[in-house]
């Protein structure tokens, strides 16, 4: 299954063989995504929350650690996710939250998953139906088996920054260390290259073409000859880098799940600043 699906293609799929639909709208500073889901969602879409359903509680592992497999399995089964059955996820922003759900399902061993290209706004713009009716999904039977996508710890991220390409998905000013609004230290992993995740989306809110994404990553220094991975503030927006790399033909890329919120907790880990990898 291609990692991106157009609204009209999804509408056709819903009419013939409905996938499990997951609404994962979320905003760092609110309002809660659940409020948006209650106001209108794709027919049959189940709402899942990034903080409580798609992450473990914040702590030593970072702000959005990976959920425990058994808990994730229960959440996904409750949402109607079934073995070998397609899943489509969407948000209403830049696709990064949907990419986190896509990545988690792939990590859990579920291959048939896609992100709705353009998200909820694209669905509405194409004149497709929405509803406020709550869904009644039949219970799923997914078996969560971690390991379907490569994961980095801090040691692995440092090594990849030296021997391959480690991409920092945060805004350029956070990469440089000019500002750090969330975490206790500013800067980036030494050797990492700046690759803000916002560059994956065009002016219309939809993902760039495979060729457009490939050209962007090549300018940053990604090539098929080197391993590549990504991190961000807490492992969420970096998931969209992993998805974009796959669309561009450079996957599967590794994800530093703890990301900067994990790296910067240890004062022994070095920090680079400025606009160069360091």
Secondary structure, DSSP 4 states (H G I P E B T S, - for coil): --SEE-HHHHHHHHHHSPPEEEE----TT-S-HHHHHHH-B-TTPEE--TTTTSSPPSBTTBSSPPPPHHHHHHHHHHTT--TT--EEEE-SSSSHHHHHHHHHHHHTT---EEEETTHHHHHHHTT---B-PPP-PPPP-----S-SS-EE-HHHHHHHHHHSEEEE-S-HHHHHTS--SSSSS-SB-TT-EE--GGGGB-TTSSBPPHHHHHHHHHHHT--TTS-EEEE-SSSSHHHHHHHHHHHHT--PPEEESSHHHHHTT-TTS--B-SSS--
